Amino acid sequence: QVQVMESGGGLVEPGGSLRLSCAASGEIFSINAMGWYRQAPGKERELVAVVYSDSGTVYQDSVKGRFTVSRDNAKNTVSLQMNSLKPEDTAVYYCYTNTPWVDYWGKGTLVSVSS
């Protein structure tokens, strides 16, 4: 059984920083990509940042220069460093793990950016 668990969400003021972490455990093989999606109230889930096994990355345009995704292939972990947070970054953030056969998702962690 595979488990994907996120941690690190919370409430932060605009301009602040948070770091999200995620670990995938269990019988999981051939991970291609790991990363983060988010879903704000009333909106669809959207990609935030993904890192591939070859270390290539993809970012949503709105977070480029502010967020940094990193991955430890040996430990099956991925992190998201979020700086200069804005109120529009408020959302539930989901960890994503992609294999050739199936995608795995965490249950999500809430990030709230408000003064």
C-alpha beads as a LAMMPS data file, in Angstrom:
LAMMPS data file: protein, C-alpha beads

115 atoms
114 bonds

1 atom types
1 bond types

-500.0 500.0 xlo xhi
-500.0 500.0 ylo yhi
-500.0 500.0 zlo zhi

Masses

1 110.0

Atoms # bond

1 1 1 0.000 0.000 0.000
2 1 1 1.319 3.438 -0.940
3 1 1 1.013 6.460 1.322
4 1 1 1.661 10.052 0.337
5 1 1 1.776 12.466 3.250
6 1 1 2.190 16.232 3.220
7 1 1 3.216 18.542 6.030
8 1 1 4.065 22.178 6.559
9 1 1 0.923 24.134 5.733
10 1 1 -0.421 26.923 7.881
11 1 1 -1.300 30.587 8.152
12 1 1 1.196 33.200 7.029
13 1 1 1.089 36.928 6.346
14 1 1 1.547 38.284 2.831
15 1 1 5.229 38.398 1.968
16 1 1 6.006 35.528 4.299
17 1 1 7.423 32.079 3.620
18 1 1 6.401 28.475 4.152
19 1 1 7.977 25.157 3.314
20 1 1 5.873 22.149 2.370
21 1 1 7.228 18.624 2.566
22 1 1 5.933 15.335 1.225
23 1 1 6.994 11.721 1.539
24 1 1 5.809 8.778 -0.526
25 1 1 6.151 5.404 1.192
26 1 1 5.194 1.799 0.608
27 1 1 5.473 -0.348 -2.486
28 1 1 6.074 2.351 -5.036
29 1 1 8.288 1.857 -8.059
30 1 1 9.713 3.862 -10.929
31 1 1 8.635 7.319 -9.815
32 1 1 8.797 9.632 -12.803
33 1 1 7.684 12.923 -11.307
34 1 1 6.859 14.370 -7.917
35 1 1 5.421 17.744 -7.203
36 1 1 2.602 19.925 -6.033
37 1 1 -0.841 20.934 -7.170
38 1 1 -3.227 23.286 -5.411
39 1 1 -6.937 23.960 -5.302
40 1 1 -8.415 27.238 -4.141
41 1 1 -12.060 27.524 -3.054
42 1 1 -14.356 27.453 -6.066
43 1 1 -11.526 26.727 -8.488
44 1 1 -10.134 23.682 -10.227
45 1 1 -6.987 21.929 -9.094
46 1 1 -3.928 23.377 -10.826
47 1 1 -0.282 22.501 -11.178
48 1 1 2.106 24.486 -8.993
49 1 1 5.479 22.822 -9.547
50 1 1 6.769 19.423 -10.605
51 1 1 10.253 17.919 -10.631
52 1 1 11.138 14.956 -12.825
53 1 1 13.560 12.125 -12.162
54 1 1 16.104 13.849 -14.429
55 1 1 15.798 16.964 -12.215
56 1 1 13.869 18.911 -14.817
57 1 1 11.232 21.205 -13.367
58 1 1 7.992 22.814 -14.435
59 1 1 6.417 25.764 -12.625
60 1 1 3.147 27.589 -12.948
61 1 1 3.903 31.064 -14.275
62 1 1 2.429 32.807 -11.232
63 1 1 4.908 31.161 -8.837
64 1 1 8.096 31.409 -10.901
65 1 1 10.803 33.213 -8.970
66 1 1 8.958 32.770 -5.681
67 1 1 8.587 28.999 -5.256
68 1 1 11.270 26.335 -5.484
69 1 1 10.569 22.617 -5.779
70 1 1 13.181 20.056 -4.788
71 1 1 13.280 16.302 -4.610
72 1 1 15.270 13.511 -2.977
73 1 1 14.998 10.542 -5.313
74 1 1 16.555 8.137 -2.824
75 1 1 14.029 8.993 -0.117
76 1 1 10.992 9.564 -2.351
77 1 1 10.452 13.008 -0.886
78 1 1 9.615 16.348 -2.431
79 1 1 9.560 19.826 -0.920
80 1 1 8.189 23.185 -1.943
81 1 1 9.802 26.341 -0.614
82 1 1 7.344 29.193 -0.957
83 1 1 8.581 32.763 -0.563
84 1 1 6.909 36.137 -1.055
85 1 1 3.532 34.556 -0.514
86 1 1 0.451 36.363 -1.758
87 1 1 -3.202 36.070 -0.709
88 1 1 -3.928 34.439 -4.067
89 1 1 -1.637 31.570 -3.076
90 1 1 -4.225 30.526 -0.508
91 1 1 -5.307 26.977 -1.326
92 1 1 -5.112 23.360 -0.330
93 1 1 -1.808 22.034 -1.620
94 1 1 -1.623 18.418 -2.756
95 1 1 1.475 16.314 -3.167
96 1 1 1.607 14.388 -6.443
97 1 1 3.607 11.288 -7.316
98 1 1 3.611 9.955 -10.868
99 1 1 4.617 6.473 -11.996
100 1 1 4.184 4.833 -15.414
101 1 1 1.123 2.990 -14.106
102 1 1 -0.659 5.201 -11.591
103 1 1 -0.656 8.617 -9.939
104 1 1 -0.698 8.942 -6.165
105 1 1 -2.042 11.917 -4.244
106 1 1 -1.783 13.108 -0.688
107 1 1 -4.789 14.335 1.264
108 1 1 -3.666 17.943 1.073
109 1 1 -2.406 20.635 3.412
110 1 1 -3.971 24.070 3.759
111 1 1 -1.939 27.197 3.084
112 1 1 -3.619 30.454 4.075
113 1 1 -2.041 33.806 3.253
114 1 1 -3.731 36.642 5.095
115 1 1 -3.004 39.645 7.260

Bonds

1 1 1 2
2 1 2 3
3 1 3 4
4 1 4 5
5 1 5 6
6 1 6 7
7 1 7 8
8 1 8 9
9 1 9 10
10 1 10 11
11 1 11 12
12 1 12 13
13 1 13 14
14 1 14 15
15 1 15 16
16 1 16 17
17 1 17 18
18 1 18 19
19 1 19 20
20 1 20 21
21 1 21 22
22 1 22 23
23 1 23 24
24 1 24 25
25 1 25 26
26 1 26 27
27 1 27 28
28 1 28 29
29 1 29 30
30 1 30 31
31 1 31 32
32 1 32 33
33 1 33 34
34 1 34 35
35 1 35 36
36 1 36 37
37 1 37 38
38 1 38 39
39 1 39 40
40 1 40 41
41 1 41 42
42 1 42 43
43 1 43 44
44 1 44 45
45 1 45 46
46 1 46 47
47 1 47 48
48 1 48 49
49 1 49 50
50 1 50 51
51 1 51 52
52 1 52 53
53 1 53 54
54 1 54 55
55 1 55 56
56 1 56 57
57 1 57 58
58 1 58 59
59 1 59 60
60 1 60 61
61 1 61 62
62 1 62 63
63 1 63 64
64 1 64 65
65 1 65 66
66 1 66 67
67 1 67 68
68 1 68 69
69 1 69 70
70 1 70 71
71 1 71 72
72 1 72 73
73 1 73 74
74 1 74 75
75 1 75 76
76 1 76 77
77 1 77 78
78 1 78 79
79 1 79 80
80 1 80 81
81 1 81 82
82 1 82 83
83 1 83 84
84 1 84 85
85 1 85 86
86 1 86 87
87 1 87 88
88 1 88 89
89 1 89 90
90 1 90 91
91 1 91 92
92 1 92 93
93 1 93 94
94 1 94 95
95 1 95 96
96 1 96 97
97 1 97 98
98 1 98 99
99 1 99 100
100 1 100 101
101 1 101 102
102 1 102 103
103 1 103 104
104 1 104 105
105 1 105 106
106 1 106 107
107 1 107 108
108 1 108 109
109 1 109 110
110 1 110 111
111 1 111 112
112 1 112 113
113 1 113 114
114 1 114 115
